[in-house]
């Protein structure tokens, strides 16, 4: 905080599904809280008295909102809920002797409410400068590297992810086929919606969840964030992009993973493109080194694909075919967090302790296929690259005879 000239941190919102609050409280089960940390002082958590047990369990110093919800404050606010909140927060800041300097604001809240609160609070605390997100700010920098416990939790989600991938491939390979269409046990076509419902059920059994599984076929697989039409039936020989952003239940740590499959067989064109993606993936994994710019590997990925005749965002800005996105991103309490391998984050380094994805891909909508291979990797404290959950990278899944 000294280095960033920050006098205090202010984090708002719930304790879970709120990455910054979760990071500082350990994912406390709080529906609404405020955390204030003055420079060179311990953090203090302000909480609703009906959630006092969850607040105490964080191990932080705590103060109940009840202390700042007196009849005097309500009268002074004229009964206006926003004004009550403003006066309460003014007294919270005064309680910790935060009255000047730069205060960095974090947390997930309703934008209109937080804007109204901050803009009105500024008139009561004129010597404070409230500041928002900045490039590699103090908490973003802290979260960019993971400690041993964070890595353990991400690695565990990786184990859950590859276990579910194995169960999913077994389900697909054991499905009956009529013509080119996969069938459910009741004889109806097996759809993307059926697959996703099964994935959610498996995740729930493991106290895990997804923020939006991608299971997309053919042309839809060629649009990287197309999650797939739930009504579409699964068929042989068509590329399936399965992207699994799975996390611990209710706001925990993520693991990110993608495989591309064809059921039964693949065309020669798809095989060739898949070999290109797999080769680029392997080359980048081997070349990764700590304390280097993540963006340099994005440029290297573009070079490797262009040498194989594919358009890329490096050589053709805004291209919608070929290699169309960044090589990877950090993974933690958010599915996409620094460091990033993009032109907007050229100073992001792969520091020892970083957990990032490596995910080259090729996308050709007019040719009816998309391909991506993705693993989450850890740059360990010795500077070595570890794939946190190994899983096969076979393109074709053979169908089992019925």
C-alpha angles and dihedrals in degrees: 000000000000090000092051095042091239117154095189144356120228118192121184136189140039125339097240130043083029107096100199094046089044091051093053099039101035092249097303115196095244124142093202133002144147123223120197123186118183116203112271090010134094119262119262122209118212112202146170112265090233088064098045095123093056090046093051091049090064090071090228127125106269138202124185121236085229089079089066100039101081127147086250092061093045090051093047089051092051089233092295107145093212092050090048088054092048093051092044091052091046089058092045090057091046090049089062094038093245103150107135144023133048118326116194112216123212141163142079114276138139103292097223092051096047091045091051092047097048096043092049094042089055090069090056094045103037095164093059121089111206110209131190134204117333133180108288092346122188099276096037089054091049093050094046091082123049130220123223094270093051091049090049091054093047090047090051091053087051089057090051090048097052091043089056091045088056092049090048094051090049090052091050097043092048095050119113116244130216112190100321096327125102116229135213120230089264091058097252120123115278108240137196087249090057091052094049093049089053091049091052090051093051091048093050089054088058098045090251137117144191130235092207123333114214112220104160132163134210114323092010089056087060092066102072099217098034102123094203133257107277090212095057117109121229115245140182123266097017121119115252118198109202111189115179116194093178126169144174109280119281107007103334133134121310136222119198124206139160134187130176119216140179117200115230099343144359132216120252090248092055092045090054094048091046091053089053092052093045092049092049090048091052093047094050094047090053093047098048113118131176122255092027129120112270088211091061088067090051089056090046090052090053091050092051094049093044090052086058092052100260125132115239140187087251095061100026113032113219095012114166095199133057115016103358109165145041124292096241153316142221119278128208132099085350125049091225116035136135138326094065129183097220138111088252091060104043092143095055108117131203094238123185104271096037120132112203142159125245108202120158116175146168125220128192112168095177089054091048100241144097129185132194134164116193136174132170111237135191124217096211126210090264090056095251123137115236126186100219096212120019118213133166119268100209114150100203121056108201115227116232119236118255 
